[in-house]
Structures are given as structure tokens and as C-alpha cells.
Amino acid sequence: MRKTVIILLVCTLAVPGLLFAAGARETEVRNQLEIFSWWTAGGEAEGLDALFDIYSSLYPDVEVINATVAGGAGAQAKAVLATRMQGGNPPDSFQVHAGRGLVDTWVVANMMEPITFIYEEEGWLDAFPQGVIDMVSDEGEIYSVPANIHRSNVLWYNKPIFDQYGLSAPVTIEEFFDVAEELAHAGVTPLALGDVNTWEATHLLESVLLASLGPDAYAGLWDGATPWDGPEAKQALDVFVDILEYVNTDHAALTWDEAAQYVIDGRAAMTVMGDWAHGYFMAMEQEPGADYHWIASPGTEGTFMMLSDTFGLPKGAPHRSNAVNWLKVVGSVDGQDAFNPRKGSIPARTDTDRDKYDIYLQSAMTDFAQDTIVASVAHGAAASEAWATDINDVISMFVSNKNVDSAASSFARAAKDHLSR
């Protein structure tokens, strides 16, 4: 029977040295594996436990330390991790979003060990799509293993409400406003938003930007080809302001899952959230296709805005060989098929067992295989952590004052600052 030690860290920034000093000395002599993440509840915790179960069955003598930090989208976890990494006390492996969040934050800082050798030894270069490999690579080396693929641009809706009013799910932005008007006239809040943590508003904005700009111009926001203060981007910001007229008035007091609960309860008809919302609906005993349904967020059909949770190998990992074996489990077919159905995500590999996935996840797998792929900014793929933080700061003010010109100028300044680094 495996032995798992769970460390739940919530308020650690004030005394990180005191918290970890004893643990650091202990790991020098004990056969351990410390995995750092922000997966603390629901399907995400169940998925992580499934990976631990596989690991412990293969390496029963290793003590698994589940070092989790609670908090939506990993904001608190990233702060604690930064303290540890900068203090020379890395975990054996940690959760990190693929893309700029990985490369700009950790690889460029020379804090990660390349793991191309694992891909070569395990035959993974043909198992993972090249586009996904590119998102975890820098200058010809690979630095992390994708555990999953999530989709950001999903509109979830209460099917009984849509049936009651004879409505069809809105495919375009124009259709969204038509549906929103009918719902508002009937006394139903059209769109649930919970942006108490700010990133949720950024999450909605990225879908609006994608819908208004299209995939190429959207991608241009992150390499300077599309100016944030240009007419196209400003038009998207105008659309975002118009959409805010149809959200719940208490959005600033809610989290994303509380907004999803509004859809379950019929207090709102729709919400735009990543497909971890599917896991939440399932946990609330909602039946997919009957109680709720989904569609690509309005105006984004044919485009899959992705993010990926990955694990890498930090330099100075206390138990390097154990960490390498962990990464092999994460990237294996068995690991992906054990983790993702519980997490509510799809596998990053292309050769897993489709029959193990439910109706929504199979639809996401189909779309991922055929749609245009773009990167999420709200979840660390399109921009660095520092740039995403600046975007969140701007969006927080923008949601409040709805000043398009001011927001566009602020977004443009942030882009200029980060692209010039």
C-alpha cells in the first residue's frame, strides 16, 4: 500500500524558510517524491491521486509528498513556488502551464533541466502533437511533459432554459446578443460571470478577442503584429463592454464555479469558462446533454483555445531519479487515461483510449484534432506570467470603468514593455 503525505499550503509566504527548512534536510536522506501543484479539490485532486496510484504501484518504496497550495488558477501556488525556487529549495517536480508561463518564467531563468532525453527514450516524439511539443520547448530542447489539454473557449448553457424559450445556442457574437436580449426580456440573467479573482474576466475577454480578431490577429497580440490600441482590438474591447451589460450584477463577489452554479440553478442561462467547468457540472450531478450543454464560445467555432498543465524537472531536484520516473508516468498512455477522465480534460497524447472519455471530452478530442489551435493568455500559454499579471491589472479596472480608450492604451503599454524584454 502506498504511503502518501499530503501537505496543504495556504498561507506560507510570510515564513517560507521556517516552513521548508526541516523538510529540505529530511529529503536529503529519505526516498521521496515531492509534487507541487494547485490541484486541491474535486476531479483535479482525484486525477492527481490516480497518477500517484500508478506511480506508487511501480515504485512502492518511494514516499509521495503531495504538496498542494489552494487557490483558483494557481495564483497562490505560483507565488509560493517562486519563493522556493528563488531560495534554492525546489520540489522534485511542479505543475506549470505550457507556453510562455513555462518558458519565460522558468526556462529563460535557467531553473529547469531539459528533458528531451525522456521523450527520446519513451518514444514520445511521435505520441504528442508537434504543436504541443513546441509549447514546452525552447531553443531545441523540451522542458516539460503535458498531462492534459484543456479548452478555454467554451460556452456552457442551461439546456432546460434554452428549451423553455425555444432558443438555440449562439454560434456568433450577433446571435449571442439576440439570445441575451430574449433572456433578459424574460427576466433571466443571460451570462453568469464570477471574477472575484480577476482572471475570470480575462478568461472571458480572451474569447471575445478571439471572436472579434480571428485566430491570426489574436495570435498577433502576443508577438506585436496586432496592436492593442489599433481599431481591430478596440472593436473587440467595445464588444466586451457590451457583453458586460448582460452579466449578473454580483459578478465581482463570485468565483468561476459559483457562476457555474448560477447556470445549474437557473439563475443565469450561460457562462463562458474552460472545460474544467464540465467537471464541476458532473460533480454537481448534472447530466451532460440534458441539464447542460456546450458550444464553442460565440464567434470562435473552428478554433480551439488551449492550455495545458505540465510537469517539468527543476534544476537541483532533491530526488532527480524519482522525478524522472514521475514524468514518465505523467506522459504514459496509462497515466494520461487515468488522469484526464477524472480531471475533465483530454489527453495530450494522440494514442490514448477514446472509449474512456465521456460525451463532452470526446467532442473536445474531435475538435482538438481538427480545429485551429491558439493559446490562452488567462492560463499562461500565450504570454509570460508577468505580462498576464499586467493584463489582469488592466482588466480589473476596465471591468469597472468600461473605458475602452484607456484600457487599449494600458494594454498597449504592457505589450510594448514585455515584448521589448
N, C-alpha and C positions, 0 to 999 in steps of 0.2 A: 504493500500500500504506500502510495507516495505521501511524502510529508511536505505540505505547503505552508509557508509562513506568509501571512498577509499583513502588509504594512500600509495603513491608510493614513496618508499625509494630507492635512487640510491647511493648517496654519504653521508653516515651517520657516518662512523667510527670515523671521527675527533671530532665530538661533540655529542656523544650519550647521555650524560647526559642532555645536553640542549634540545635535540630533544624530549626526552621522559619524562622529569620531570613533565611537566604540564599535559601530558596525564595520567601519573600514578596517580596524585592526583585526576584527573577528574573521573577516573574509579572507585574510591572508593565509589562514590555516585550515579553513573549512571548505569542503567541497560543495560549493553553492552556485546558484544561478539567480542573479537579481534582474528582474524585468520591470522596467519603469514605464508606466502608461497612465492615461486618464480614464481607463475603462473601469468604472466602479459600479455600474448598475445594469439591470435588465439583460437584454440579449448580448450586449457588448461584453459584460462580465462572464456570461455563460460561454461565449465564444472563446474568450481567453482561457477559461478553465478547460475547455475542450483541447486547446493546444497544450496546456500544461499536462493534461492526462496522457496525451500521446508522448510528450517528452519524457514524463516520468516512467512510462512503460518501457521506453528504450534505455533510459539512464536512471534506474531506480536508486542509485546511491547518491544522486545529486539532490540537495535540498533546494527547492524552488522558493524564491522570495518574490512575492507579488507586491511590488512597490507601486501603489496607485495613489494618485492625487486627484481628489474630487474637484469638479468644476466644469461647466459647459464649454465644449470645443477645446479644452485643454489649456485655457489661459493661465490658470494657476499652476498647472503641471509644468508648462514651459518656463515659467519664472523659477520654480524650484530646480528644474533641470539645469537652467543656465547657471544658477548658483553652484550646483555640484560640479558641473563641467569646468567652470572657470576656477573652481577651488581644487581641481585635480582629483576629484572623487567621483568618477563616472560609474554608472551602473554597468552591468555586463552588456545590456542592450536596452534600447529605449524606443518608444513609439515616436514616429516623426512623419509628417505629411510629405509625400513625394513632391518633387518640383523645387521651386526656389526656397521653400521653407527648409528643406534638407540641405541643398547645395550652398545657398548664400549664408545660412546661419552656421552650419557645422563643417561642411567640406572646405569651403574657402578659408575658414578659420583654422584649418589643419588639425581638426579634432576627431576625424573619422579615418578608419583604416579601410582601404579599398577591399572589396570582397569579390572581385571579378573571378578569382580562383574558385569560389564556391559555385558560381554559375557554370564554369567550365567543367568542374568535377561532377556536378549533378546533372549536366545536360540541359540546363535551363535556358540557354540562349535561344533555343527553338520553342520552348514552352511558354515563354512570356512574350507578348506582342512587342515589337521593336519600339513602338511609341511609348510604351510603359517603361521599358528599359532605359530609354533616353531620359525619362523624367527622374531617374535615380542615378544618373551618370554625370560625370564631369571630366572633360579632357581625356576621354577614352577609358576611364575606369568606372566601375559600378560600385555604389556605396551603400545600398540597402536592398532589402527584399520586400516587395509588395505583398501584404497579407490579403488585400482586397481591392475592390473598386467600388466606390460609391458614386451615385449620380446626384448632382446638386439641383439641376433644373427640372423639378417635378412639381406639378400642381396636384394636390390631393383634394378630393371633394366628397361631400356627404351625398351619397347616391340617392337616398330617400328624398332629400330636399330637392335635388335636381329632377327626380321623377315627379314629385308633387307639383312642381311648377312647369313641367314639360320643357325643361332646359337641357341643352347639350353642352358638354364640356367645351370651353372656349379654346380653339386652336390658335387664333390670332389675338393680337392686342385689341383690335377693334371688337372682336367677339367678346373679349373679356369685359370691356366697358358696357357692351349691350347686356350681357348677363348680370353684371354688377348692378346696373340700373334697375333691372327687373326685380332682383333680390331686394335691393334697398327699398323699392316701392312696396314690396310685400312685407317689409319690416324685419328682414333677415340681414344681419351683417354679412356683406359679401366675402370679405377676406380677413382671416384671422392672422394677426401678427403679434409676436411676443419678442420684443427687442430690449429687454432689460439689460442684456449683456452686450448690446450694440452690434455684435457680429451678425445677429439675425437680420438686421436691417441691411447690412452689407450683402448678406446672402440673397435677399430679395432684389437688391439693386443689381447684382451681377446678372441675374436672369433678365432683368429689364434692359440692361446694356447689351446683352447678347441678342435679345429680340430686336432691339432698335438698330443695332450696328451690323448684325450678321457675324458669322464666325471669324472672318478675316480681319475686319475692322476691330472687332472685340480683341482679338489677339494683338492687334497693333497698339492697344492701350498699354501693353506691358513691354513693348520694345521701342516705343516712341513714334511709331508710324502713324498712330491715330492720336491727335492732340485732344487732351481732356477738355480744353476750353474752346474747341472747334465747334462748328454748327451741328455736326452729327451727334457728338457726345452731349451737347446741351439739349438737343431734342430728346435724347434718352432721359436726361435728368428731368425734363418737363413731364415726360410720361410717368416717371416715378412719382413726382409730386401729385399728379392726377390720381394715380393708384392709391396714394395715401388717404385720399378722400373717402375711400371705401373700406378702410380697416377699422377695427374696434378701437374705441376711444381710450381704453385702458392698456394699450399695447406696451407702453413703457414700463408697466408693472408686471408683465408676464414673461416667462421663458418660452422657448420654442415648443416644448412639449405641452405647456399649458395652453398655448394657442391651438395645438393639435387637438387638445381635449375639447376646446370650443367647437371644433368641427364634429367630433364624436357626439357631443351633447346637443348639436343642432343650434348652438348659439351663433355659429358662423357657418358659411357654406363651403369655403375653400381655404387652403393655406398653401404657400409655396415653401417647401422645405426639402432637404435632401432625403434620400430613401431610407435613412435611419428612422424616419417617421413611420415607415411601413412596420418596422419592428415594434414601435410604440403602439400602433393601432392593433397589431396582433397581440401584444401583451395585454391590451385592454379588451381582449376577446371580441374584437371586431372582425367580421368576415370579409375578406377582400372580394371585390366584385359585387357584393351585396350591400354591406354597410358603408363601404367607402370604395372609391375608385381613383384612378390617376391618369394623367396625361402629361406630356412634356409641357413645361410652363409656357404660357401663351407666347406665340411668336418664335419658339425655339425648336419646333418639330424638325427632326433630321439632324439635330446637333446634340451631342452627349457631353455635358459639362461634368468633368470628372475630378475626383480627388482620390487619393489612395493612402491608406495607413500602412506604413512600412516599419521595418526594424533594421538597424544597422549595427556596426561594430565600432564602438568608440575606442580611440587610442587609449591604452592603459586600462582596458577592461580587466578587472581583477581575476576573472576566470575565463580567459580567452577561448580555450578549447570548448568549454561548456557553452559559451556564447555562439561559437561557430556551429555547434550541433543544434542549438536553438534556431538559428537562421535556416538550417537545413530542414527542420521540422516546419517552420513557417512557410517555406516555399514549396513544400512537397504537395503532391496531389491529396494525400490523406489529411494533411494539415489544412489545406485550403477548403476541402469539403467538410471538415469538422467545424471549422471556424465560421465560415460565411453564412450558412443557413441560419445559424443562431444569431449572428450579428445583424442580419438583414442587409447583407451586401453580396456582391457577386465575386467570384474568384478572379484573380489577376491572370492566372494560367488559362490557356485555351483548351486544355485536355482533361478537364475535370468531369465529374458525373452530373450531367444536367438534370437527371431524374431526382437528385437530392434537393432540388430547389423548387420553391413554390411558384404560384402563377405570376406574381409580380416579378420575382427575381428572374424567372425565365424570360419574361418580356424585356427586362433590363439587359440580360445577356444577349438577346437578339439585337437590341438597339446598339449595344456597345460594339458588336461585331460589324455593323453596317453604317452607323452614323458618323458624321464628322466629329472628331474629338477636340474639345477645348478644355483649358484648365481653369479651375475655380480659384478666385482670389480670396474668398472668405475663409478658405480652408487650406491655405498655404501652398497651393500648386503654382499659381500664376505670378506671384510676387513674393519678395522676401518677407520675413516676419516683421521687420522694421517698417517696410513700406505698407504692409497690411495694417499695422497698428496706426499709421498715419491716416490711412483711408478710413478706418473705424472712427478716428477722432473727427474727421471731416463729416462723415455720415451722421454722427451723433448730433452735431449742430444743424446739419441740413434737414434732418427729420423734424427738428424743432422749428426752424425759421423758414424752411422751404424756399430759400433764396438761391435760385439756380446760378446766377452770375457769380455770387460769392463762392458757392460750392465748386463750380467749374474752375475758378481761379485757384482755389485751395488744392483741388485735385491735381491741377497742372503743376503747381509749385512742388508738390510731393513727388510727382513723376520726374520732374527735372532734377530734383535733389537725388533721388535714388538711382536714376539712370546714369547720372554723371559719376557715380562712385566706382 
